Amino acid sequence: MNQDTSNKPCIIILAAPSGSGKSTLSARLIEAIPSIFFSVSATTRAPRAHEKSGEHYYFLSNEAFIAQKDAGLLLEYEEVYPGCWYGTLKSEIERSSKEAPVLLDIDVVGALNVKQQYADRCLAVFIKAPSLEALSARLKARGTETEESLALRIGKASHELTFERKFDHVVVNDDLEKASLEVISLVRNFLRSC
């Protein structure tokens, strides 16, 4: 007997150390499969020059973020850097389905928390740069990092790499075209069973 899955969540997660290319891969995935909608995360960090609240992130004060957390409105949350929180609103997941899968572009620990809660309703893909040296070069090329923040991000990336085996799939982003095709193929296969 076939079970109706149309009203159950269908979640795709791309997680990666900062600078691995997950945002670019996320954009290409949504372009290839337009039924996917992007989950806008909440954060306490300041917006970058091009970012708009509600489109790139929900930019919240520390107090507002903690209030959301305390009210049980966040599916997952993490203090990614000291004083800098990120989280996923439950409302973003609740509106997903097989016909409208949700894409989460979140940190590694948050991804594993969501995967644990949703198991087979969730595809978790770990994106990584070919090396920490390549990752460092990508972060420097952004021009948004200080020496201190770069060292912090590289240290965090090194730690996050220890979790890659806990993901459903690992994609090495050493060639953007190849990595894009691999992610799109993985997601298409997942959507057949979601």
Backbone torsions as a table, in degrees:
resi	resn	phi	psi	omega
1	MET	NA	127.2	178.7
2	ASN	-78.7	132.5	179.5
3	GLN	-91.8	138.7	177.7
4	ASP	-73.3	116.1	-178.9
5	THR	-109.9	7.9	-174.0
6	SER	-64.9	-26.4	-179.1
7	ASN	-104.2	10.0	178.0
8	LYS	-95.8	150.6	-179.3
9	PRO	-62.2	147.7	174.6
10	CYS	-133.4	108.7	-166.8
11	ILE	-119.1	130.8	174.5
12	ILE	-117.2	129.6	179.1
13	ILE	-119.7	129.2	166.5
14	LEU	-112.6	119.7	179.5
15	ALA	-128.0	148.5	-175.7
16	ALA	-170.4	156.8	168.1
17	PRO	-61.6	148.4	178.6
18	SER	-54.4	132.0	178.6
19	GLY	94.8	1.1	-178.3
20	SER	-82.2	-12.4	177.7
21	GLY	101.2	15.6	-176.2
22	LYS	-67.6	-32.8	178.6
23	SER	-66.5	-40.8	176.7
24	THR	-65.1	-43.7	179.1
25	LEU	-66.0	-36.3	176.7
26	SER	-61.2	-45.5	-179.8
27	ALA	-62.5	-41.3	179.0
28	ARG	-67.4	-36.3	178.3
29	LEU	-64.5	-45.8	179.6
30	ILE	-65.4	-35.3	177.4
31	GLU	-65.6	-39.4	-178.5
32	ALA	-75.9	-33.2	-178.3
33	ILE	-128.5	84.2	-172.1
34	PRO	-64.3	-14.9	178.3
35	SER	-71.5	-16.5	178.5
36	ILE	-75.7	133.3	173.4
37	PHE	-113.2	148.7	-175.8
38	PHE	-87.4	127.6	175.5
39	SER	-79.5	123.5	178.6
40	VAL	-85.9	120.2	-179.8
41	SER	-82.0	157.8	172.9
42	ALA	-97.2	145.6	177.8
43	THR	-150.7	156.4	175.3
44	THR	-99.6	-3.0	179.9
45	ARG	-73.9	157.9	178.9
46	ALA	-72.1	144.9	177.9
47	PRO	-68.1	147.0	171.4
48	ARG	-79.6	167.4	-172.1
49	ALA	-52.9	-40.0	-174.9
50	HIS	-88.8	-6.1	-171.8
51	GLU	-87.7	141.7	179.1
52	LYS	-119.9	136.6	178.0
53	SER	-65.6	135.0	-179.3
54	GLY	90.8	-16.1	178.3
55	GLU	-108.9	-52.1	179.6
56	HIS	-92.3	-44.4	177.0
57	TYR	-152.0	164.7	163.5
58	TYR	-94.6	107.5	-178.0
59	PHE	-84.7	114.0	-175.4
60	LEU	-119.2	153.0	171.2
61	SER	-72.0	163.9	176.3
62	ASN	-57.1	-41.2	-178.5
63	GLU	-64.2	-44.4	-179.5
64	ALA	-66.0	-38.5	179.4
65	PHE	-64.5	-47.3	179.9
66	ILE	-61.8	-37.4	177.9
67	ALA	-63.5	-41.1	176.6
68	GLN	-62.8	-44.5	179.7
69	LYS	-61.9	-49.1	-177.7
70	ASP	-65.2	-28.4	178.7
71	ALA	-82.1	-1.7	179.3
72	GLY	74.6	24.5	-177.0
73	LEU	-93.1	-2.9	179.0
74	LEU	-105.9	131.5	177.1
75	LEU	-71.5	-42.9	178.3
76	GLU	-150.0	154.5	178.3
77	TYR	-157.7	155.1	-176.9
78	GLU	-155.3	139.6	170.6
79	GLU	-85.8	91.7	-171.3
80	VAL	-68.9	-41.0	173.0
81	TYR	-131.5	155.8	-177.6
82	PRO	-51.2	121.8	179.6
83	GLY	77.2	4.1	-177.1
84	CYS	-121.6	104.4	-176.5
85	TRP	-99.4	146.1	171.8
86	TYR	-131.2	149.8	177.5
87	GLY	-163.5	165.6	178.6
88	THR	-113.8	125.4	177.6
89	LEU	-72.0	135.4	178.4
90	LYS	-57.4	-33.2	-178.7
91	SER	-60.3	-29.2	178.9
92	GLU	-67.0	-37.3	-179.6
93	ILE	-77.5	-40.3	-175.2
94	GLU	-62.1	-24.0	179.8
95	ARG	-93.6	5.4	178.9
96	SER	-88.5	158.4	177.4
97	SER	-161.4	179.4	177.3
98	LYS	-60.1	-37.4	-179.5
99	GLU	-76.3	-23.4	-179.6
100	ALA	-137.8	73.4	180.0
101	PRO	-67.9	149.8	179.8
102	VAL	-103.3	140.8	177.5
103	LEU	-109.1	121.7	176.1
104	LEU	-103.8	125.2	175.2
105	ASP	-110.5	87.9	-170.3
106	ILE	-130.8	173.4	-179.0
107	ASP	-72.2	165.5	-172.8
108	VAL	-62.1	-46.8	-178.8
109	VAL	-65.2	-43.7	177.3
110	GLY	-60.1	-40.1	179.0
111	ALA	-60.5	-44.5	-179.7
112	LEU	-67.7	-32.9	175.7
113	ASN	-64.5	-43.7	178.9
114	VAL	-66.4	-43.6	179.8
115	LYS	-58.6	-41.0	179.6
116	GLN	-62.9	-37.8	-177.5
117	GLN	-77.0	-32.7	-172.5
118	TYR	-113.2	-6.5	173.9
119	ALA	40.5	-109.8	-173.5
120	ASP	-76.6	-3.8	175.2
121	ARG	-90.4	8.0	-171.4
122	CYS	-138.9	132.3	172.8
123	LEU	-108.8	121.3	-179.3
124	ALA	-112.3	116.7	-178.7
125	VAL	-115.4	127.3	178.0
126	PHE	-95.2	123.4	177.9
127	ILE	-103.6	132.8	177.3
128	LYS	-139.4	150.8	173.9
129	ALA	-73.6	159.9	-178.5
130	PRO	-63.7	-22.9	179.1
131	SER	-162.0	164.7	175.3
132	LEU	-66.3	-30.5	177.6
133	GLU	-65.7	-43.1	177.9
134	ALA	-64.4	-39.7	178.8
135	LEU	-62.4	-45.2	178.8
136	SER	-60.5	-42.7	179.3
137	ALA	-63.8	-40.1	178.7
138	ARG	-64.0	-43.8	-179.9
139	LEU	-64.9	-40.3	177.8
140	LYS	-63.7	-38.7	-178.1
141	ALA	-65.1	-25.9	177.8
142	ARG	-62.1	-32.8	-178.1
143	GLY	73.6	17.4	-178.3
144	THR	-109.8	-1.5	-173.5
145	GLU	-108.3	139.8	168.5
146	THR	-85.3	169.5	176.9
147	GLU	-59.2	-39.2	-179.4
148	GLU	-67.1	-46.8	-179.0
149	SER	-68.5	-33.2	177.0
150	LEU	-64.3	-45.9	178.7
151	ALA	-61.2	-39.9	178.2
152	LEU	-62.7	-45.5	-179.1
153	ARG	-65.8	-40.3	179.8
154	ILE	-67.6	-40.3	176.7
155	GLY	-62.4	-42.5	178.3
156	LYS	-65.6	-42.5	179.8
157	ALA	-60.2	-42.6	179.0
158	SER	-59.3	-40.9	177.4
159	HIS	-67.6	-44.2	-177.6
160	GLU	-62.7	-31.9	179.2
161	LEU	-61.3	-22.9	179.7
162	THR	-70.6	-12.8	-178.5
163	PHE	-97.8	-4.1	-171.0
164	GLU	-57.2	-32.5	-177.8
165	ARG	-69.7	-13.8	180.0
166	LYS	-84.6	-4.5	-179.3
167	PHE	-91.3	159.7	178.7
168	ASP	-65.3	-37.8	-178.5
169	HIS	-147.5	153.4	174.6
170	VAL	-122.0	129.3	177.6
171	VAL	-119.6	123.2	177.2
172	VAL	-88.7	120.1	-178.0
173	ASN	-93.3	72.1	175.7
174	ASP	-101.7	-15.3	175.7
175	ASP	-139.5	111.1	-172.1
176	LEU	-58.0	-42.4	-179.5
177	GLU	-62.8	-46.9	-179.3
178	LYS	-64.2	-45.2	179.9
179	ALA	-63.0	-40.3	178.4
180	SER	-60.7	-48.5	-179.8
181	LEU	-61.9	-38.6	179.3
182	GLU	-65.0	-45.7	179.6
183	VAL	-63.2	-45.8	-179.9
184	ILE	-60.3	-42.6	178.9
185	SER	-64.2	-44.6	178.3
186	LEU	-59.5	-43.6	-177.7
187	VAL	-68.9	-43.1	178.2
188	ARG	-58.4	-43.2	178.2
189	ASN	-62.3	-42.7	179.2
190	PHE	-63.2	-42.1	-176.4
191	LEU	-64.4	-24.6	177.0
192	ARG	-64.5	-29.1	-176.6
193	SER	-107.5	-7.1	-175.6
194	CYS	-69.3	NA	NA
